[in-house]
Structures are given as C-alpha cells and as structure tokens.
Amino acid sequence: MPSPYLYFPDERLSVAELAAACLDGHLVALGDAYIPADAVETPALRGGSLRPLLGDTLAATTLTAAWIHGAAPSPPARYRVQRATDYRLHHVIDRRLDYHDTPVPMRDLVRIGGVWVTTAVRTLIDLARAGSEADCAAAQTLLRGGEVTVGESMRWLEQAGPVRGKRQARARLAAWARDQLDVTR
C-alpha cells in the first residue's frame, strides 16, 4: 500500500499544485516525491519516493541504498541501481538512473518502502568497493548507526567468492575497524 504522505506529480496533485505547496511551505521534496513539511523522513518514505522509478525489477545500491538507509544526507544526482531479477530488462531505463545490469541476489535485498534495497551489510560492502569520498562518508555513517558491523561485512566477503574490488573493500573495512577502535579508546 502506498504511503499517504508521499505525493507524486500528477497523481493526487498536479505539478503546479505541488510547486505551489512547496512555495507555501506545506511540502518539501524527497527523492522523486514530496512529503508534508512536518513529516519525519524515514527509510520507508525515502524508499517509497523511488517506487514509481524502480518498480519491482530494480534495486537501489551504493549511495542510493545508503540514502534510503539514512546514511547519506541527500540522494545522489543519479540513482544507482541494479536489477533485482534473474532476467534481463528489455525496456528503456530512465536517465535519472545509473543502471548496472548485474543482478543482486535476493539474499542481499530487503524491501523498504515498497522498493528493493541492498541490505545494510551489502550496502557497506558496495560503498567500500566504490571508495569515493562520498561513498566512504556514507559508509562511516552507516557504521556509526549500528545497523551493520565491519565483522559482518568481512564475513560476507569471505563467503562471497570472487567479487570485483574485494581486496580494496577488505582494506577499507579493516581501516574503518581500526578507526572505530581508536574512537572507543
């Protein structure tokens, strides 16, 4: 069931009405939707805001997944997605998406707000593999949130078999584990 707090253009309100509500301070933008200005931004609302764009066949990954989990302050300019199905997609992918055709295994996915999102463990690993400054900052926030640990991520990597960027991910995870130990001392 869609959230009553999410407003999409041309569903309940036209684009002009949404713009007017934003100017009046009643609504604020959230992902590809709008929410009441006094609503609490939750992972379910962030995920639900991408529902028309991702549908049931695409999964949010890396910074997009980190944003949905609450580890990134704002959504990326282009949503990073992979397919959440075993079959290849044969339709035009939206230009707002950075699409990668590699499927994400179902064991690494969770439904948040009606869309597929990589689990916190898989998101941390993907951020460690990507390694940009924004990815590392989101990974640190995800670790501080306590939803995932470095140990869980290391175990996932050990059991995963061949994974692109595995060595770099291990090195970054080990460095983040050292940083956490230094902070707790």
C-alpha positions as CSV (number, residue, x, y, z in Angstrom):
1,M,0.0,0.0,0.0
2,P,1.4,3.4,-1.0
3,S,2.2,5.9,1.8
4,P,-0.4,8.6,2.2
5,Y,2.5,11.0,3.0
6,L,4.1,10.7,-0.5
7,Y,2.9,13.0,-3.2
8,F,4.0,12.3,-6.8
9,P,3.5,14.7,-9.7
10,D,0.1,14.2,-11.5
11,E,-1.2,11.6,-9.1
12,R,-3.2,13.5,-6.4
13,L,-1.8,16.9,-7.2
14,S,-0.6,18.4,-10.5
15,V,3.0,19.7,-10.9
16,A,1.7,23.3,-10.5
17,E,-0.1,22.4,-7.2
18,L,2.9,20.6,-5.8
19,A,5.1,23.6,-6.7
20,A,2.7,26.0,-5.0
21,A,2.5,23.8,-1.9
22,C,6.3,23.8,-1.8
23,L,6.4,27.6,-2.1
24,D,3.8,27.9,0.7
25,G,6.0,25.7,2.9
26,H,3.5,22.8,3.1
27,L,5.5,20.3,1.2
28,V,9.2,19.5,0.7
29,A,10.9,17.4,-1.9
30,L,12.1,13.9,-1.0
31,G,13.7,11.9,-3.8
32,D,11.3,11.9,-6.7
33,A,8.3,12.7,-4.5
34,Y,7.1,15.3,-2.0
35,I,6.2,14.9,1.7
36,P,4.5,17.2,4.2
37,A,7.0,19.7,5.6
38,D,6.4,18.4,9.2
39,A,6.7,14.7,8.3
40,V,9.6,12.7,9.8
41,E,11.8,11.5,7.0
42,T,12.1,7.7,7.4
43,P,13.7,5.0,5.4
44,A,10.2,3.8,4.3
45,L,9.4,7.3,2.9
46,R,12.8,7.6,1.2
47,G,12.4,4.2,-0.4
48,G,8.8,4.8,-1.3
49,S,9.7,8.1,-3.0
50,L,11.5,6.0,-5.6
51,R,8.8,3.4,-6.1
52,P,7.5,4.7,-9.5
53,L,11.1,4.8,-10.8
54,L,12.3,1.5,-9.5
55,G,9.2,-0.7,-9.6
56,D,9.7,-4.4,-8.7
57,T,12.6,-5.0,-11.1
58,L,15.3,-2.6,-9.9
59,A,17.2,-2.4,-6.6
60,A,18.8,0.6,-5.0
61,T,22.5,0.1,-4.4
62,T,25.6,2.0,-3.1
63,L,24.9,5.7,-2.3
64,T,21.2,5.4,-3.2
65,A,20.8,2.5,-0.8
66,A,22.9,4.4,1.8
67,W,20.5,7.4,1.4
68,I,17.4,5.1,1.9
69,H,19.1,3.5,5.0
70,G,19.7,7.0,6.3
71,A,23.5,7.1,6.0
72,A,23.7,9.8,3.3
73,P,22.3,13.3,3.8
74,S,20.8,13.6,0.4
75,P,20.1,11.4,-2.6
76,P,22.7,11.2,-5.3
77,A,22.2,13.1,-8.5
78,R,21.6,9.9,-10.4
79,Y,20.1,6.9,-8.5
80,R,22.5,3.9,-8.6
81,V,20.5,0.7,-9.3
82,Q,21.0,-2.9,-10.4
83,R,18.4,-5.4,-11.5
84,A,16.6,-7.4,-8.8
85,T,15.5,-10.1,-11.2
86,D,17.2,-13.0,-12.8
87,Y,16.1,-12.0,-16.3
88,R,17.4,-9.1,-18.3
89,L,15.3,-6.0,-18.6
90,H,14.2,-5.0,-22.1
91,H,12.8,-1.6,-21.6
92,V,14.3,1.9,-21.7
93,I,15.9,2.8,-18.4
94,D,15.3,6.3,-17.1
95,R,18.1,8.8,-17.5
96,R,17.8,9.6,-13.8
97,L,19.3,6.1,-13.1
98,D,22.8,4.9,-13.2
99,Y,21.9,1.3,-14.2
100,H,24.1,-1.7,-13.9
101,D,22.8,-4.9,-15.4
102,T,24.4,-7.3,-12.9
103,P,21.6,-8.9,-10.8
104,V,21.7,-8.5,-7.0
105,P,21.0,-11.9,-5.3
106,M,17.7,-11.9,-3.3
107,R,19.6,-12.8,-0.1
108,D,21.3,-9.3,-0.4
109,L,18.0,-7.4,-0.8
110,V,15.3,-6.1,1.6
111,R,12.1,-4.2,0.9
112,I,12.0,-0.7,2.3
113,G,9.0,1.5,1.4
114,G,8.0,-1.0,-1.3
115,V,11.2,-1.0,-3.3
116,W,14.2,-3.4,-3.3
117,V,17.2,-2.0,-1.5
118,T,20.5,-3.8,-0.7
119,T,20.8,-4.9,2.9
120,A,22.9,-2.8,5.2
121,V,25.8,-5.3,5.0
122,R,25.7,-5.4,1.2
123,T,25.4,-1.6,1.1
124,L,28.5,-1.2,3.3
125,I,30.5,-3.6,1.1
126,D,29.4,-1.8,-2.1
127,L,30.4,1.5,-0.6
128,A,33.8,0.1,0.4
129,R,34.3,-1.3,-3.1
130,A,33.4,2.0,-4.7
131,G,35.6,4.0,-2.4
132,S,34.8,7.6,-3.5
133,E,34.8,10.3,-0.8
134,A,31.0,10.4,-0.7
135,D,30.9,6.6,-0.5
136,C,33.3,6.5,2.4
137,A,31.5,9.2,4.3
138,A,28.2,7.3,3.9
139,A,29.9,4.0,5.0
140,Q,31.2,5.7,8.1
141,T,27.7,7.0,8.9
142,L,26.2,3.5,8.3
143,L,28.8,2.0,10.7
144,R,28.1,4.6,13.4
145,G,24.3,3.9,13.1
146,G,25.0,0.4,14.4
147,E,22.8,-1.3,11.8
148,V,25.9,-3.2,10.5
149,T,29.4,-4.0,11.7
150,V,32.7,-4.4,10.0
151,G,32.8,-8.0,11.2
152,E,29.6,-8.9,9.4
153,S,30.8,-7.3,6.2
154,M,34.2,-9.2,6.4
155,R,32.3,-12.5,6.9
156,W,30.1,-11.7,3.9
157,L,33.2,-11.0,1.8
158,E,34.8,-14.3,2.9
159,Q,31.7,-16.3,1.9
160,A,31.1,-14.4,-1.4
161,G,33.7,-16.0,-3.6
162,P,35.1,-13.8,-6.4
163,V,33.8,-10.2,-6.1
164,R,35.1,-7.2,-8.1
165,G,37.0,-4.8,-5.8
166,K,37.2,-7.4,-2.9
167,R,40.8,-6.5,-2.0
168,Q,40.1,-2.8,-1.8
169,A,36.9,-3.4,0.2
170,R,38.8,-5.5,2.7
171,A,41.5,-2.9,3.1
172,R,38.9,-0.1,3.6
173,L,36.9,-2.2,6.1
174,A,40.0,-3.0,8.1
175,A,40.9,0.7,8.2
176,W,37.4,1.6,9.3
177,A,37.5,-1.1,12.0
178,R,40.8,0.4,13.3
179,D,39.3,3.9,13.3
180,Q,36.3,2.6,15.4
181,L,38.7,1.1,17.9
182,D,40.7,4.4,18.2
183,V,37.4,6.3,18.8
184,T,36.3,3.9,21.6
185,R,39.5,4.1,23.5
